[in-house]
């Protein structure tokens, strides 16, 4: 095998390795989605069954795709409410779960004795 042929094969192997993660599998996308909603790598790993290294690699790829600056992650953007996903979640999820949360909060803070209102009988 010539040196030029080995070099060509090596480039093809690198390209093949780079294209292994295409985000077409649910687990690949879910690893990133979990971070996008403010969860950490450990939750991504547990949720998808991927190793910590695999999750980290998918996060790196996703940050490049979303053109995020170095040192800024999806969870940080989400917590600060700056990501488009955070805005979408607030718009769609808050109204959906508001009733459930409100019922629990109101129940916990309602005064134990009912108020008695006197009315004048004419």
C-alpha distances in whole Angstrom, upper triangle without the diagonal:
4,7,8,6,7,10,11,10,12,15,15,16,19,20,20,22,24,26,26,30,32,35,36,36,40,39,37,40,42,41,41,45,46,45,47,50,50,49,46,43,45,46,43,41,44,45,41,40,37,36,38,34,33,37,36,33,35,38,35,34,37,39,36,37,41,40,42,43,41,43,45,44,46,48,50,50,52,54,55,56,54,51,52,51,54,56,55,56,59,60,59,60,63,65,64,64,67,70,68,68,71,73,72,73,76,77,76,78,81,85,86,89,90,92,95,96,100,101,105,107,109
4,5,5,6,9,10,11,12,14,15,16,18,20,21,22,24,26,27,31,32,36,36,37,41,40,38,40,43,41,42,45,47,46,47,50,51,49,47,44,45,47,44,42,46,46,43,41,38,37,38,35,34,37,36,33,35,38,35,34,37,38,36,37,40,39,41,42,40,43,44,44,45,48,49,50,51,54,55,55,53,50,51,51,54,56,55,56,59,60,60,60,63,65,64,65,68,70,69,69,72,74,73,73,77,78,77,79,82,85,87,90,90,92,96,97,101,102,105,107,109
4,5,5,6,9,10,11,12,14,15,17,18,20,21,23,25,26,29,31,34,35,37,40,39,36,39,41,40,40,43,45,43,45,48,48,47,45,41,43,45,42,41,44,45,41,40,37,36,36,33,32,35,34,31,33,35,33,31,35,36,33,34,38,37,39,39,37,40,42,41,43,46,47,47,49,51,52,53,51,48,49,49,51,54,53,54,57,58,58,58,61,63,62,63,66,69,67,67,70,72,71,71,75,76,75,77,80,83,85,88,88,90,94,95,99,100,103,105,107
4,5,5,6,9,10,11,13,14,15,17,18,20,21,23,25,28,29,33,34,35,39,38,35,37,40,39,38,42,44,42,43,47,47,46,44,41,43,45,42,40,44,44,41,40,37,36,36,33,32,35,34,30,32,34,32,30,33,34,31,32,36,35,37,37,36,39,40,40,42,45,46,46,48,50,51,51,49,46,47,47,50,52,51,52,56,56,56,57,59,62,61,62,64,67,66,66,69,71,70,70,74,75,74,76,79,82,84,87,88,89,93,94,97,98,102,104,106
4,5,5,6,9,10,11,12,14,15,16,18,20,21,23,26,27,31,32,33,37,36,33,36,39,37,37,41,42,42,43,46,46,45,43,40,42,44,40,39,42,42,39,38,35,34,35,32,31,34,33,29,31,34,31,29,33,34,31,32,36,35,37,38,36,39,41,40,41,44,46,46,47,50,51,51,49,46,46,46,49,51,50,51,55,55,55,55,58,61,59,60,63,66,65,64,68,69,69,69,73,74,73,75,78,81,83,86,86,88,91,92,96,97,101,103,105
4,5,5,6,9,10,10,12,14,15,16,18,20,21,24,26,30,31,32,35,34,31,34,37,35,35,39,40,39,41,44,44,43,41,37,39,41,38,36,39,40,36,35,32,31,32,29,28,31,30,27,29,31,29,28,31,32,30,31,34,34,36,36,34,37,38,38,39,42,43,44,45,48,49,49,47,44,45,45,48,50,49,50,53,54,54,54,57,59,58,59,61,64,63,62,66,68,66,67,71,72,71,73,76,79,80,84,84,86,89,91,94,96,99,101,103
4,5,5,6,9,10,11,12,14,15,17,19,20,23,25,28,30,31,34,33,30,33,36,34,34,37,39,38,39,42,42,41,39,36,38,40,37,35,39,39,36,35,32,31,31,28,27,30,29,25,27,29,27,25,29,30,27,28,32,31,33,33,32,34,36,36,37,40,41,41,43,46,46,47,45,42,43,43,45,47,47,48,51,52,52,52,55,57,56,57,60,63,61,61,64,66,65,66,69,70,69,71,74,77,79,82,83,84,88,89,93,94,97,99,101
4,5,5,6,9,10,11,12,14,15,17,19,22,23,27,28,29,32,32,29,31,34,33,33,36,38,37,38,41,42,41,39,36,38,40,36,35,38,38,35,34,31,31,32,28,27,30,29,25,26,29,26,25,28,29,26,27,31,30,32,33,32,35,36,35,37,40,41,41,42,45,46,46,44,41,41,41,44,46,46,47,50,51,50,51,54,56,55,56,58,61,60,60,63,65,64,65,68,69,69,70,73,77,78,82,82,83,87,88,91,93,96,98,100
4,5,5,6,9,10,10,12,14,15,17,20,21,25,26,27,30,30,27,30,33,31,31,35,36,36,37,40,41,40,37,34,36,38,34,33,36,36,33,32,29,28,29,26,25,28,27,24,25,28,26,24,27,29,26,27,31,30,32,33,32,34,36,35,36,39,40,40,42,44,45,46,44,41,41,41,44,46,45,46,49,50,49,49,52,55,54,54,57,60,59,58,62,63,62,63,67,68,67,69,72,75,77,80,80,82,85,87,90,91,95,97,99
4,5,5,6,9,10,10,12,14,16,19,20,24,25,26,29,28,26,28,31,29,29,33,34,33,35,38,38,37,35,31,34,35,32,31,34,34,31,30,27,26,27,23,22,25,24,21,23,25,23,21,25,26,24,25,29,28,30,30,29,31,33,32,33,36,37,38,39,42,43,43,41,39,39,39,42,44,43,44,47,48,48,48,51,53,52,53,55,58,57,56,60,62,60,61,64,66,65,67,70,73,74,78,78,80,83,85,88,90,93,95,97
4,5,5,6,9,10,10,12,14,17,19,22,24,25,28,27,24,27,30,28,28,31,33,32,33,36,37,36,34,31,33,35,31,30,34,34,30,30,27,26,27,23,22,25,24,20,21,24,21,19,23,24,21,22,26,25,27,28,27,30,31,30,31,34,36,36,37,40,41,41,39,36,37,37,39,41,41,42,45,46,45,46,49,51,50,51,54,56,55,55,58,60,59,60,63,64,64,65,68,72,73,77,77,78,82,83,87,88,91,93,95
4,5,5,6,9,10,11,12,16,17,20,21,23,26,26,23,25,28,27,27,30,32,31,32,36,36,36,34,31,33,34,30,29,33,32,29,29,25,26,27,23,21,24,24,20,21,24,22,19,23,24,22,22,26,26,28,29,28,31,32,31,32,34,36,36,37,40,41,41,39,36,36,36,39,41,40,41,44,45,44,45,48,50,49,50,53,55,54,54,57,59,58,59,62,63,63,65,68,71,72,76,76,78,81,82,86,87,90,92,94
4,5,5,6,9,10,11,14,16,19,20,21,25,24,21,24,27,25,25,29,30,30,31,34,35,33,31,28,30,31,28,27,30,30,26,26,23,22,24,20,19,22,21,18,19,22,20,18,22,24,21,22,26,26,28,29,27,30,31,29,30,33,35,35,36,39,40,40,38,35,36,35,38,40,39,40,43,44,43,44,47,49,48,48,51,54,53,52,56,57,56,57,61,62,61,63,66,69,70,74,74,76,79,81,84,85,89,91,93
4,5,5,6,9,10,13,15,18,20,21,24,23,20,22,25,23,23,27,28,27,28,32,32,31,29,26,28,30,26,25,29,29,25,25,22,21,22,18,17,20,19,15,17,19,17,15,19,20,18,19,23,23,24,25,24,26,27,26,27,30,32,32,33,36,37,37,35,32,33,33,35,38,37,38,41,42,41,42,44,47,46,46,49,52,51,50,53,56,54,55,58,60,59,61,64,67,68,72,72,74,77,78,82,83,87,89,91
4,5,5,6,9,11,12,16,17,19,22,22,19,21,24,23,22,25,27,27,27,31,32,31,29,26,29,30,26,25,29,28,25,25,22,22,23,19,18,20,19,16,16,19,17,14,18,19,17,17,21,21,23,24,24,26,27,26,27,30,31,31,32,35,36,36,34,31,31,31,34,36,35,36,39,40,39,40,43,45,44,45,48,51,50,49,52,54,54,54,57,59,58,60,63,66,68,71,71,73,76,77,81,82,85,87,89
4,5,5,6,10,11,15,16,17,20,20,17,19,22,21,22,25,27,26,27,30,31,30,29,26,28,28,25,24,27,27,23,23,20,21,22,19,16,19,19,15,16,19,18,15,18,21,19,18,22,23,25,26,26,28,28,27,27,30,32,32,33,35,37,37,35,32,32,31,34,36,35,36,39,40,39,39,42,45,43,44,47,50,48,48,52,53,53,53,57,58,57,59,62,65,67,70,70,72,75,77,80,81,85,86,89
4,5,5,8,11,14,15,16,19,18,15,18,21,19,19,23,24,24,25,28,29,28,26,22,24,26,22,21,24,24,21,20,17,17,18,15,13,16,16,12,13,16,15,13,16,19,17,17,21,22,23,24,23,25,26,24,25,27,29,29,30,33,35,35,33,30,31,30,32,35,34,34,38,39,38,38,41,43,42,42,45,48,47,46,50,51,50,51,54,55,55,57,60,63,64,68,68,70,73,75,78,79,83,85,87
4,6,7,9,12,14,15,18,17,14,16,19,18,17,21,23,22,23,26,27,26,24,21,24,25,21,21,24,24,20,21,17,18,18,15,13,15,14,11,11,14,12,10,13,15,13,14,17,18,20,21,20,22,23,21,22,25,27,26,28,30,32,32,30,27,27,27,30,32,31,32,35,36,35,36,38,41,40,40,43,46,45,44,48,50,49,49,53,54,53,55,58,61,63,66,66,68,72,73,76,77,81,83,85
4,5,6,10,11,13,16,16,13,15,18,17,17,20,22,22,22,26,27,26,25,22,24,25,21,21,24,23,20,20,17,18,19,17,14,16,16,12,12,15,14,11,13,16,14,14,17,18,20,23,22,24,24,22,22,25,27,27,28,31,32,32,30,27,27,26,29,31,30,31,34,35,34,34,37,40,38,39,42,45,44,43,47,49,48,49,52,53,53,55,57,61,62,65,66,67,71,72,75,76,80,81,84
4,6,9,10,11,14,13,11,13,16,15,16,19,21,21,22,25,26,25,23,20,22,23,19,18,21,20,17,17,14,15,17,14,11,14,15,11,11,14,14,12,14,17,16,15,19,20,22,24,23,25,25,22,22,25,27,27,28,30,32,32,30,27,27,26,29,31,30,30,34,35,33,33,37,39,37,38,41,43,42,42,45,47,46,47,51,51,51,53,56,59,61,64,64,66,69,70,74,75,79,80,83
4,6,8,8,11,10,7,10,13,12,12,15,17,17,18,21,22,21,20,17,19,20,16,16,19,18,14,15,12,14,15,13,10,11,12,9,7,11,11,9,10,14,13,13,16,18,19,21,21,22,22,19,19,21,24,24,24,27,29,28,27,23,24,22,25,28,26,26,30,31,30,30,33,35,34,34,37,40,39,38,42,44,43,44,47,48,48,50,52,56,57,60,61,62,66,67,70,72,75,77,79
4,5,8,10,11,8,9,13,13,12,15,17,18,18,21,23,22,21,19,22,21,17,18,20,19,16,17,15,17,18,16,13,13,15,12,10,13,13,10,11,14,13,12,15,17,19,22,22,23,22,20,19,22,24,23,24,27,28,28,26,23,22,21,24,26,25,25,29,29,28,28,32,34,32,33,36,39,38,38,41,43,42,43,46,48,47,49,52,56,57,60,60,62,65,66,70,71,74,76,78
4,5,7,8,5,5,9,10,9,11,14,15,15,17,19,19,19,17,19,18,14,15,18,16,13,15,13,16,17,16,12,12,14,12,8,11,13,10,9,13,13,11,14,17,18,21,21,22,21,18,16,19,22,21,21,24,26,25,24,20,20,18,21,23,21,22,25,26,25,25,28,30,29,30,33,35,34,34,37,39,39,40,43,44,44,46,48,52,53,56,56,58,61,62,66,67,70,72,74
4,6,9,7,7,10,12,12,13,16,17,17,20,22,21,22,20,22,20,17,17,19,17,14,16,15,18,19,19,15,15,17,15,12,15,16,14,13,17,17,15,17,20,21,25,25,26,25,22,20,22,25,24,23,27,29,27,26,23,22,20,23,25,23,23,27,27,25,25,29,31,29,30,33,35,34,35,38,40,39,41,44,45,45,47,49,53,54,57,57,59,62,63,66,67,71,72,74
4,6,5,7,9,10,12,13,15,17,17,19,21,20,20,18,19,18,14,15,16,14,11,12,12,15,17,17,13,13,16,15,12,15,17,15,14,18,19,17,19,22,23,26,26,26,25,22,20,22,25,24,23,26,29,28,27,23,23,20,23,26,23,23,27,27,25,25,29,30,28,29,32,34,33,34,37,38,38,39,42,43,43,45,48,51,52,55,55,57,61,62,65,66,70,71,74
4,5,5,6,8,10,10,12,14,15,16,18,17,18,16,17,15,12,13,14,11,8,11,11,15,17,17,14,13,16,15,12,14,17,15,14,18,19,17,18,22,22,26,26,26,24,21,18,19,23,23,21,24,26,25,25,22,21,18,21,23,21,20,24,24,22,22,25,27,25,25,29,31,29,30,33,35,34,36,39,39,39,42,44,48,49,52,52,54,57,58,62,63,66,68,70
4,6,5,6,9,10,10,13,14,15,17,15,15,13,14,12,9,9,11,8,5,8,8,11,13,14,11,10,13,13,10,12,15,14,14,17,19,17,19,22,22,25,24,24,23,19,17,18,22,22,20,23,26,25,25,22,22,19,21,24,22,21,24,26,24,23,26,28,26,26,30,32,30,30,34,35,34,35,38,39,39,41,44,47,48,51,52,54,57,58,62,63,67,69,71
4,6,5,7,9,11,12,13,15,17,15,15,13,15,14,10,10,13,11,8,10,8,11,12,12,9,8,11,10,7,9,12,11,10,14,15,14,15,18,19,21,21,21,20,17,15,17,20,20,19,22,24,24,23,20,20,18,20,23,21,21,24,26,24,23,27,29,27,28,31,33,32,32,35,37,36,37,40,41,41,43,45,49,50,53,54,55,59,60,64,65,68,70,73
4,5,5,6,9,10,10,13,15,14,15,13,15,14,10,12,14,11,9,12,11,14,15,15,12,10,13,12,8,10,13,11,9,13,14,13,13,17,17,20,21,21,19,16,13,15,18,18,17,20,22,21,21,17,17,14,17,19,18,17,21,22,20,20,23,26,24,25,28,30,29,29,32,34,33,34,37,39,38,40,43,47,48,51,51,53,56,57,61,62,65,67,69
4,5,5,6,9,9,11,13,11,12,11,13,10,7,10,11,8,7,10,10,13,14,15,12,10,13,13,10,11,14,13,11,14,17,16,16,19,19,22,22,21,19,16,13,14,17,17,16,18,21,20,20,17,17,14,16,19,17,16,20,21,19,18,21,24,22,22,25,28,26,26,29,31,30,31,34,35,35,37,40,43,45,48,48,50,53,54,58,59,63,65,67
4,6,6,7,9,11,12,10,10,8,10,9,5,7,9,8,6,9,8,10,10,11,9,6,9,10,7,8,11,11,10,12,15,15,15,18,17,20,19,19,17,13,11,12,16,16,15,17,20,20,20,17,18,15,17,20,19,18,21,23,22,20,23,26,24,24,27,30,28,27,31,33,31,32,36,37,36,38,41,44,45,49,49,51,55,56,60,61,65,66,69
4,5,5,6,9,10,10,10,9,12,11,7,10,13,11,10,13,11,13,12,13,11,8,9,10,7,6,10,10,7,9,12,12,11,14,14,16,16,16,14,10,8,10,13,13,12,15,17,17,17,14,14,12,14,17,16,16,19,21,20,19,22,25,24,24,26,29,28,27,30,32,31,32,35,37,36,38,41,44,46,49,49,51,54,55,59,60,64,66,68
4,5,5,6,9,9,10,11,13,11,8,12,13,11,11,14,14,16,15,16,14,11,13,14,11,10,13,13,10,12,15,14,13,16,15,18,19,18,16,12,9,10,13,13,11,14,16,15,16,12,13,10,11,14,13,12,16,17,16,15,18,21,20,20,23,25,24,24,27,29,28,29,32,33,33,35,37,41,43,46,46,47,51,52,56,57,60,62,64
4,5,5,7,6,7,8,10,7,6,9,10,8,9,13,13,14,13,15,14,10,12,14,12,10,14,15,12,14,17,17,15,18,17,19,19,18,16,12,9,9,12,13,11,13,16,15,16,14,15,11,12,16,15,13,16,18,17,16,18,21,20,19,22,25,23,22,26,27,26,27,30,31,31,33,35,39,40,44,44,46,49,50,54,56,59,61,64
4,5,5,5,6,7,10,8,7,10,12,11,12,15,14,15,13,14,14,10,11,13,11,8,12,13,11,11,15,15,13,16,14,16,16,14,12,8,6,5,9,10,9,11,13,14,14,12,14,11,11,15,15,14,16,19,18,17,19,22,22,21,23,26,25,24,27,29,28,28,31,33,32,33,36,40,41,45,45,47,50,51,55,57,60,62,65
4,5,7,9,11,14,12,10,14,15,14,14,17,17,18,16,18,16,13,13,15,12,10,13,14,10,11,14,14,11,14,12,15,16,15,12,8,5,5,9,8,6,9,12,11,11,8,10,7,8,12,12,11,13,16,16,15,17,20,20,19,21,25,24,23,26,28,27,27,30,32,32,33,36,39,41,44,44,46,49,50,54,55,59,61,63
4,6,9,12,14,11,11,14,15,13,15,18,18,19,18,20,19,15,16,18,15,13,16,17,14,14,18,17,15,18,16,18,19,17,14,11,8,6,10,9,6,8,11,10,12,10,11,8,7,11,11,9,11,14,13,12,14,17,17,16,18,21,20,19,22,24,23,24,27,28,28,29,32,36,37,41,41,42,46,47,50,52,55,57,60
4,7,10,12,10,10,14,15,14,16,18,18,19,17,19,18,15,15,18,16,13,16,18,15,14,18,18,16,18,16,17,18,15,13,9,7,4,7,8,6,6,10,10,12,11,13,10,9,13,14,11,13,16,16,15,16,19,19,18,20,23,22,20,23,25,24,24,27,28,27,29,32,35,37,40,41,42,46,47,51,52,56,58,60
4,7,8,6,7,11,11,11,13,15,15,16,14,16,16,12,13,16,15,12,16,17,15,15,19,19,18,20,17,19,19,16,14,11,9,6,10,12,9,10,13,14,16,14,16,13,13,16,17,14,16,19,19,17,18,21,21,19,21,24,22,21,24,26,24,24,28,29,28,30,33,36,37,41,42,43,47,48,52,54,57,60,62
4,5,5,6,9,10,11,12,14,13,13,11,13,14,10,10,14,13,11,14,16,15,15,18,19,18,20,17,18,17,15,13,10,10,7,10,13,12,12,15,16,18,16,19,16,16,19,20,18,20,23,22,20,22,25,24,23,25,28,26,24,27,29,27,28,31,32,31,33,36,39,40,44,45,46,50,52,55,57,61,63,66
4,5,5,6,9,10,10,11,10,9,7,9,10,7,7,11,11,9,12,14,14,14,17,18,18,20,17,19,17,15,14,11,11,10,13,15,14,15,18,19,20,18,20,18,18,22,22,20,23,26,25,23,25,28,27,26,28,31,29,27,31,33,31,31,35,35,34,36,39,42,43,47,48,50,54,55,59,61,64,66,69
4,5,5,6,9,10,10,10,9,7,11,11,9,10,14,14,13,15,18,17,18,21,22,22,23,21,22,21,18,18,15,14,13,15,18,17,17,20,22,23,21,23,21,20,24,24,22,24,27,26,24,26,29,27,26,28,31,28,27,30,32,30,30,34,34,33,35,38,41,42,46,47,49,53,54,58,60,64,66,69
4,5,5,6,8,10,10,11,10,13,13,10,12,15,14,13,17,18,17,18,21,22,21,23,21,23,22,20,19,15,14,12,15,17,16,16,19,20,22,20,21,18,18,22,21,19,21,24,23,20,22,26,24,22,25,27,25,24,27,29,27,28,31,32,30,33,36,39,40,43,44,46,50,52,55,57,61,63,66
4,6,5,6,8,8,9,8,11,10,7,10,12,10,10,14,15,14,15,18,19,18,21,19,21,20,19,17,14,12,12,15,17,15,16,20,20,21,19,20,17,18,21,21,19,21,24,23,21,23,26,24,23,26,29,26,26,29,31,29,30,34,34,33,35,38,42,43,46,47,49,52,54,58,59,63,65,68
4,6,5,5,5,6,6,9,8,6,9,12,11,12,15,16,16,17,20,21,21,23,22,23,22,21,20,16,15,15,18,20,19,20,23,24,24,22,24,21,21,25,24,22,25,28,26,24,27,30,28,27,29,32,29,29,32,34,32,33,36,37,35,38,41,44,45,48,49,51,55,57,61,62,66,68,71
4,6,5,7,9,9,13,12,10,13,16,15,15,18,20,19,21,23,24,24,26,25,27,25,24,23,19,18,16,20,22,20,21,24,25,26,24,25,22,22,26,25,22,25,28,26,23,26,29,26,25,28,30,27,27,30,31,29,31,34,34,33,36,39,42,42,46,47,49,53,55,58,60,64,66,69
4,6,8,11,12,14,13,11,14,16,14,15,18,19,18,20,23,22,22,25,24,26,25,24,22,19,17,16,20,21,19,20,23,23,24,22,23,19,20,23,22,20,23,25,23,21,23,26,23,22,26,28,25,25,29,30,28,29,33,33,32,35,38,41,42,45,46,48,51,53,57,59,62,64,67
4,5,9,10,13,10,9,13,14,12,13,17,17,16,19,21,20,21,24,23,26,25,24,23,19,17,17,21,22,20,22,25,25,26,23,23,20,21,25,23,21,25,26,24,23,26,28,26,25,29,30,28,28,32,33,31,33,36,36,36,39,41,45,45,49,49,51,55,57,60,62,65,67,70
4,7,9,12,10,9,13,14,13,15,18,18,18,21,23,23,24,26,25,28,26,25,25,21,20,20,23,24,23,24,28,28,29,26,27,24,25,28,27,25,28,30,28,26,29,32,29,28,32,33,31,31,35,35,34,35,39,39,38,41,43,47,47,51,51,54,57,59,63,64,68,70,72
4,7,8,6,6,10,11,10,12,15,15,16,18,20,20,21,24,23,25,23,23,22,19,18,18,22,23,22,24,27,27,28,25,26,23,25,28,27,25,28,31,29,27,30,33,31,30,33,35,33,33,36,38,36,37,41,41,40,43,45,49,49,53,54,56,59,61,65,66,70,72,75
4,5,5,6,9,10,11,12,14,16,17,18,20,21,22,24,23,24,22,22,22,19,19,19,22,24,23,24,27,28,28,26,27,25,26,30,29,27,30,33,31,30,32,35,33,32,35,37,35,34,38,39,37,38,42,42,41,44,47,50,50,54,55,57,61,63,66,68,72,74,76
4,5,5,6,9,10,11,12,14,15,16,18,20,21,22,21,22,19,18,18,16,16,16,19,21,21,22,24,26,26,24,26,23,24,28,28,26,29,32,31,29,31,34,33,32,34,37,34,33,37,38,36,37,41,41,40,42,45,48,49,53,54,56,60,61,65,67,71,73,75
4,5,5,6,9,10,10,12,14,15,17,18,20,21,20,21,18,18,18,16,17,18,20,22,22,23,26,27,27,24,26,24,26,29,29,28,31,33,32,31,33,36,35,34,37,40,38,36,40,42,40,40,44,45,43,45,49,52,53,56,57,59,63,64,68,70,74,76,78
4,5,5,6,9,10,11,12,14,16,17,18,20,19,21,19,19,19,16,16,17,20,21,22,23,26,27,26,23,25,23,24,28,27,26,29,32,30,29,32,35,33,33,36,38,36,36,39,41,39,40,43,44,43,45,48,51,53,56,57,59,62,64,68,69,73,75,77
4,5,5,6,9,10,10,12,14,15,16,18,17,19,17,16,16,13,13,14,17,18,18,20,22,23,23,20,22,19,21,24,24,23,26,28,27,26,28,31,30,29,32,35,33,32,36,37,36,36,40,41,40,42,45,48,49,53,53,55,59,60,64,66,69,71,74
4,5,5,6,9,10,10,12,14,15,16,15,16,14,13,14,11,12,13,15,17,18,19,21,22,22,20,22,20,21,25,25,24,27,29,29,27,30,33,32,31,34,37,35,34,37,39,37,38,41,42,41,43,46,49,51,54,55,57,60,62,65,67,71,73,75
4,5,5,6,9,10,11,12,14,15,15,16,14,15,15,13,14,16,18,19,20,22,24,24,23,21,22,21,23,26,26,25,28,30,30,29,31,35,34,33,36,39,37,36,40,42,40,41,44,45,44,46,49,52,54,57,58,59,63,64,68,70,73,75,78
4,5,5,6,9,10,10,12,14,14,16,15,15,15,12,12,14,17,17,18,20,22,22,21,18,19,18,20,23,22,22,25,27,26,26,29,31,30,30,33,36,35,34,37,39,38,38,42,43,42,44,47,50,52,55,56,57,61,62,66,67,70,72,75
4,5,5,6,9,10,10,12,11,13,12,12,11,8,9,11,13,14,14,17,18,19,18,15,17,16,17,20,20,20,23,25,25,24,27,30,29,29,31,34,33,32,35,37,36,36,40,41,40,42,45,48,50,53,53,55,58,60,63,65,68,70,73
4,5,5,6,9,10,10,10,11,10,11,11,9,11,13,15,15,17,19,20,21,19,17,19,18,20,23,23,23,26,28,28,27,30,33,32,32,34,38,36,35,38,41,39,39,43,44,43,45,48,51,53,56,57,58,62,63,66,68,71,73,76
4,6,5,6,9,10,10,13,12,14,13,12,12,15,17,17,18,21,22,22,20,17,18,18,20,23,22,23,26,27,27,27,30,33,32,32,35,38,37,36,39,41,40,41,44,45,45,46,49,53,54,58,58,59,63,64,67,69,72,74,76
4,5,5,6,8,9,12,12,13,12,10,9,13,14,14,15,18,19,19,17,14,15,14,16,19,19,19,22,24,23,24,26,29,28,29,31,34,34,33,36,38,37,37,41,42,42,43,46,49,51,54,55,56,59,60,64,65,68,70,73
4,5,5,6,5,8,9,10,9,7,8,11,12,11,13,16,17,17,15,12,14,14,16,18,19,20,22,24,24,24,26,29,29,30,32,35,34,33,36,38,38,37,41,42,42,43,46,49,51,54,54,56,59,60,64,65,68,70,72
4,5,5,6,8,9,12,11,11,12,15,16,15,17,20,20,20,18,15,16,17,19,21,21,23,25,26,27,27,30,32,32,33,35,38,38,37,39,42,41,41,44,46,45,46,49,53,55,58,58,59,63,63,67,68,71,73,76
4,5,8,11,13,15,13,12,12,16,17,15,17,20,20,20,17,14,15,15,18,20,19,21,24,25,25,26,28,31,30,31,33,37,36,36,38,41,40,40,43,45,45,46,49,52,54,57,57,58,62,62,66,67,70,72,74
4,6,9,12,13,11,10,10,13,14,12,14,17,17,16,13,11,11,12,15,16,17,18,21,21,22,23,25,28,28,29,31,34,34,33,35,38,38,38,40,43,42,43,46,49,51,54,54,55,59,59,63,64,67,69,71
4,7,9,12,10,11,11,15,15,13,15,18,18,18,14,12,14,15,17,18,19,21,23,24,25,26,28,31,31,32,33,37,37,36,38,41,40,40,43,45,44,45,48,51,54,57,57,57,61,61,65,66,69,71,73
4,7,8,7,8,9,12,11,10,13,15,15,15,12,11,13,14,15,17,19,20,22,23,24,25,26,29,30,30,32,35,35,34,36,39,38,37,40,43,42,43,46,49,51,54,54,55,58,59,63,64,67,69,71
4,6,6,8,11,14,12,11,15,16,15,17,14,13,16,17,18,20,22,23,24,26,27,28,29,32,33,33,34,38,37,36,38,41,40,39,42,44,43,44,47,50,52,55,56,56,60,61,64,65,68,71,73
4,6,8,11,14,12,13,16,17,17,18,16,16,19,19,20,22,24,25,26,28,30,30,31,34,35,34,36,39,39,37,39,42,41,40,43,45,44,44,48,51,53,56,57,58,61,62,66,67,70,73,75
4,7,10,12,10,11,14,15,15,17,15,15,19,19,19,22,24,24,25,27,29,28,29,33,33,33,34,37,36,34,37,40,38,37,41,42,41,42,45,48,50,53,54,55,59,59,63,65,68,71,73
4,7,9,7,7,11,12,11,13,12,11,15,15,15,18,20,20,21,24,25,25,26,29,30,29,30,34,33,31,33,36,35,34,38,40,38,39,42,45,47,51,51,52,56,56,60,61,65,67,69
4,6,5,6,9,10,11,13,11,10,13,13,13,16,18,18,19,22,23,22,23,27,27,27,28,31,31,29,31,34,33,32,36,37,36,37,40,43,46,49,49,50,54,55,59,60,63,66,68
4,5,5,6,9,10,10,10,8,11,10,10,13,14,14,16,18,19,19,20,23,23,23,25,28,28,26,28,31,30,30,33,35,34,35,38,41,43,47,47,48,52,53,56,58,61,63,65
4,5,5,6,9,10,10,9,12,11,10,13,15,14,15,18,19,17,19,22,22,21,23,26,25,23,26,29,27,27,30,32,31,32,35,38,40,44,44,45,49,50,54,55,59,61,63
4,5,5,6,9,9,9,13,12,11,14,16,15,16,19,20,19,20,23,24,23,24,28,27,25,27,30,29,28,31,33,32,32,36,39,41,44,44,45,49,50,54,55,59,61,63
4,6,5,6,5,5,9,9,8,11,13,13,14,17,18,18,18,22,23,22,23,27,27,25,27,30,29,28,31,33,32,33,36,39,41,44,45,45,49,50,53,55,58,60,62
4,5,5,6,5,8,7,5,9,11,10,11,14,15,14,15,18,19,19,20,23,23,21,23,26,25,25,28,30,29,30,33,36,38,41,41,42,46,47,50,52,55,57,60
4,5,8,9,12,11,8,11,13,12,12,15,17,15,15,19,20,19,19,23,22,20,22,25,24,23,26,28,27,27,31,34,36,39,39,40,44,45,48,50,53,56,58
4,6,8,11,11,9,10,14,13,12,16,18,17,16,20,21,21,21,24,24,22,23,27,26,24,27,30,29,29,32,35,37,40,41,41,45,45,49,50,54,56,58
4,6,8,9,5,7,10,10,9,12,14,14,14,17,19,18,18,22,23,20,22,25,25,24,26,29,28,28,31,34,37,40,40,40,44,44,48,49,52,54,56
4,7,8,7,7,11,12,11,13,16,16,17,19,21,21,22,25,26,24,25,29,29,27,30,33,32,32,35,38,41,43,43,44,47,47,51,52,55,57,59
4,5,5,7,9,10,11,13,14,15,16,19,20,21,21,25,25,24,26,29,29,28,31,33,33,33,36,39,42,45,44,45,48,49,52,53,56,59,61
4,5,5,6,9,10,11,12,14,15,17,19,20,21,24,25,24,26,29,29,28,31,33,33,34,36,40,42,45,44,45,48,48,52,53,56,58,60
4,5,5,6,9,10,10,11,13,16,16,17,19,22,22,21,23,26,26,26,29,31,31,32,34,38,40,43,43,43,47,47,51,52,55,57,59
4,5,5,6,9,10,10,11,14,15,15,16,20,20,19,21,24,24,23,26,28,28,29,31,35,37,40,40,40,44,44,48,49,52,54,56
4,5,5,6,9,10,10,13,15,16,16,20,21,19,21,24,25,24,26,29,29,29,31,35,37,40,39,40,43,43,47,47,51,53,55
4,5,5,6,8,10,12,13,14,15,19,20,19,21,24,24,24,26,29,29,30,32,36,38,40,40,40,43,44,47,48,51,53,55
4,5,5,5,7,10,10,11,13,16,16,16,18,21,21,21,23,26,26,27,29,33,35,38,37,38,41,42,45,46,49,51,53
4,6,6,5,8,10,11,11,14,15,14,16,19,20,19,21,24,24,25,27,30,33,35,35,35,38,39,42,43,46,48,50
4,6,6,7,9,11,11,15,16,16,17,20,21,21,22,25,26,26,28,32,34,36,35,36,39,39,42,43,46,48,50
4,6,6,7,9,11,13,15,15,16,19,20,21,22,25,26,27,28,32,34,36,35,36,39,39,43,43,46,48,50
4,6,5,6,8,11,12,12,14,16,17,18,20,22,23,24,25,29,31,34,33,34,37,38,41,42,46,47,49
4,5,5,6,9,10,10,11,14,15,15,17,19,20,21,22,26,28,31,30,31,34,35,38,39,42,44,46
4,6,5,8,10,10,11,13,15,16,17,19,21,21,22,26,28,30,29,30,33,33,36,37,40,42,44
4,6,7,9,10,11,13,15,16,17,19,21,22,23,27,28,31,30,31,34,34,38,38,42,43,45
4,6,5,6,9,10,11,12,14,16,17,19,20,24,25,28,27,29,32,33,36,37,41,43,45
4,6,5,6,8,10,10,12,14,15,16,17,21,23,26,25,26,29,30,33,34,38,40,42
4,6,5,6,9,10,10,12,14,15,16,20,21,23,22,24,27,27,31,32,35,37,39
4,6,5,7,9,10,11,13,15,16,19,20,23,22,24,28,29,32,34,37,39,42
4,5,5,6,9,10,11,13,14,18,20,22,22,24,27,29,32,34,37,39,42
4,5,5,6,8,10,11,12,15,17,20,19,21,24,25,29,30,34,36,38
4,6,5,6,9,10,10,14,15,18,17,19,22,24,27,29,33,34,37
4,6,5,6,9,10,14,15,18,18,20,24,25,29,31,35,37,40
4,5,5,6,9,12,14,17,17,19,23,24,28,30,34,36,39
4,5,5,6,10,12,14,14,15,19,21,24,26,30,32,35
4,6,5,9,10,13,13,15,19,21,24,27,30,32,35
4,6,9,10,13,14,16,20,22,26,29,32,34,38
4,6,9,12,13,14,18,20,24,26,30,32,35
4,6,9,9,11,14,17,20,23,27,29,32
4,6,7,9,12,15,18,21,25,27,31
4,6,9,12,16,19,22,26,28,31
4,6,9,12,15,19,22,24,28
4,6,10,13,16,19,21,25
4,6,10,13,16,19,22
4,6,10,13,15,19
4,6,10,13,16
4,7,9,13
4,6,9
4,6
4
